[in-house]
Amino acid sequence: MQDRQFGFATRAIHAGTPPDPVTGSRVMPLYQTAAYVFGSTEQAAELFQLRSYGHIYSRISNPTVAAFEERMASLEGGLGAVAFSSGLAAQLGVVLSLAQNGDHLVCSQNIYGGTITQFTVLLKRLGIETTFVPADDHAAIAAAVKPETKLLFAETIGNPAGTIADLKALAGIAHDAGIPLVVDNTFASPYLCRPIEYGADIVTHSATKFISGHGTVIGGVVVESGRFPWDNGRFPLLSEASPGYHNKVFTETFGEYAFLMRARAEILRDVGAQMAPMDAWLLLLGLETLPIRMEAHVRNARAMAEFLDKRPEVEWVSYPGFASHPQHKLAEKYLPRGAGSIFTFGIRGGREAARRFIDALELWSHLANVGDMKSLVIHPASTTHSQLDGDELRKSGVAPESIRLSVGLEDADDLMWDLDNALKAAVRATENAPA
Ligand SMILES: Cc1ncc(COP(=O)(O)O)c(C=O)c1O
């Protein structure tokens, strides 16, 4: 049994959670504790010097959170993982582990509006500049890299327009420049795509979405491949003595674990954006059904996209599963099990019709989240991407009439019944409205 390579579904249920050795509990216990008793003063000192492994304080590590981290590392095919309190905290953790004042990032512009704001406003104030480039303009991406660039960031399936990143090409550009490719894999989940298999070095997730699956948790996680040469001269935060941790040189002390150790021992410790044990416990439960949920999400999403595509009230459907989508070939290559369950469409009648459509829906929930069992809807231009100006909106693929659907697991017929009623009501009301 020990040398067997278990399949994805088996690891989604078992990785990180053997039966509890003390009580025999088959479910991972919820270690709802802030701190851990030391066996001796010597052991306490060893732990604080990072000379032996163990839990000190739940801001840095916790057994229930560690089980979630181990399961995520297994599912993404990484060396290890560090969990954070949210997806935004996870990606901030990556940036702060690698970059400081004066450094620079290159980032796809076809991504979540909150990430664009985090990079353009918060990181800029901290002295870290970002150049945004179209995910499919590889020449522009390569040209944007400067000597002080620390990473290239992209989303597997871009939020909300469904732009698919050519992961192999992006990894090639990043590695030629001596920087890691960081991929936000939230919209795909490790079931549909594992970016590390295509050369990505670090994967981030908003675990809030498909990993939870039930809309119960805000969480994030970073998984690292363990393959990137952090001692290539470009990452002094890892390869030079760190005043934040007894002047340790992370690359020398921890080898392939250098990045993961700095992310945990310095960034998680100093920022305090750790995952709560209860949230990790819920996420472990969510992961157990990830494979079957994703299969059903993909099936329902295709049914909705095909339904909308035939409707006279609909101007366009941007669904990577359609041959007409600009990155359909990339979707077939990187997402062979399906292009996820989040896509956008444009309603006839522009922003006003979009507003009326959303207000007329009954079964679909109008809220700012995706990846739930429940079907969700939102108008990105006035909500998730509303911090962006007109030019940024256009660049990130958000039109005034764009409506984003996150297709859940209800009966497809019921979802279509609701869409049908709302489409008719919205377009009728918009066309009859006084000019
Ligand atoms: C693609 C993507 N990445 C990251 C985030 C941020 O995640 P969180 O809300 O868990 O901080 C989101 C949130 O919607 C997202 O859609």
The ligand as an SDF file (V2000), in Angstrom:
LIG
                    3D

 16 16  0  0  0  0  0  0  0  0999 V2000
   -9.8780   34.5560   -8.6530 C   0  0  0  0  0  0  0  0  0  0  0  0
   -9.9000   35.0940   -7.2580 C   0  0  0  0  0  0  0  0  0  0  0  0
   -8.7500   35.1440   -6.5620 N   0  0  0  0  0  0  0  0  0  0  0  0
   -8.7210   35.6220   -5.3060 C   0  0  0  0  0  0  0  0  0  0  0  0
   -9.8560   36.0780   -4.6850 C   0  0  0  0  0  0  0  0  0  0  0  0
   -9.7720   36.6090   -3.2840 C   0  0  0  0  0  0  0  0  0  0  0  0
  -10.1980   35.6140   -2.4200 O   0  0  0  0  0  0  0  0  0  0  0  0
  -10.8120   35.9010   -0.9530 P   0  0  0  0  0  0  0  0  0  0  0  0
  -12.1170   36.5620   -1.1760 O   0  0  0  0  0  0  0  0  0  0  0  0
  -10.8910   34.5450   -0.3500 O   0  0  0  0  0  0  0  0  0  0  0  0
   -9.8420   36.8050   -0.2750 O   0  0  0  0  0  0  0  0  0  0  0  0
  -11.0690   36.0250   -5.3680 C   0  0  0  0  0  0  0  0  0  0  0  0
  -12.3090   36.5110   -4.7100 C   0  0  0  0  0  0  0  0  0  0  0  0
  -13.3570   36.6050   -5.3170 O   0  0  0  0  0  0  0  0  0  0  0  0
  -11.0860   35.5310   -6.6900 C   0  0  0  0  0  0  0  0  0  0  0  0
  -12.2320   35.4720   -7.4170 O   0  0  0  0  0  0  0  0  0  0  0  0
  1  2  1  0
  2  3  1  0
  2 15  2  0
  3  4  2  0
  4  5  1  0
  5  6  1  0
  5 12  2  0
  6  7  1  0
  7  8  1  0
  8  9  2  0
  8 10  1  0
  8 11  1  0
 12 13  1  0
 12 15  1  0
 13 14  2  0
 15 16  1  0
M  END
$$$$
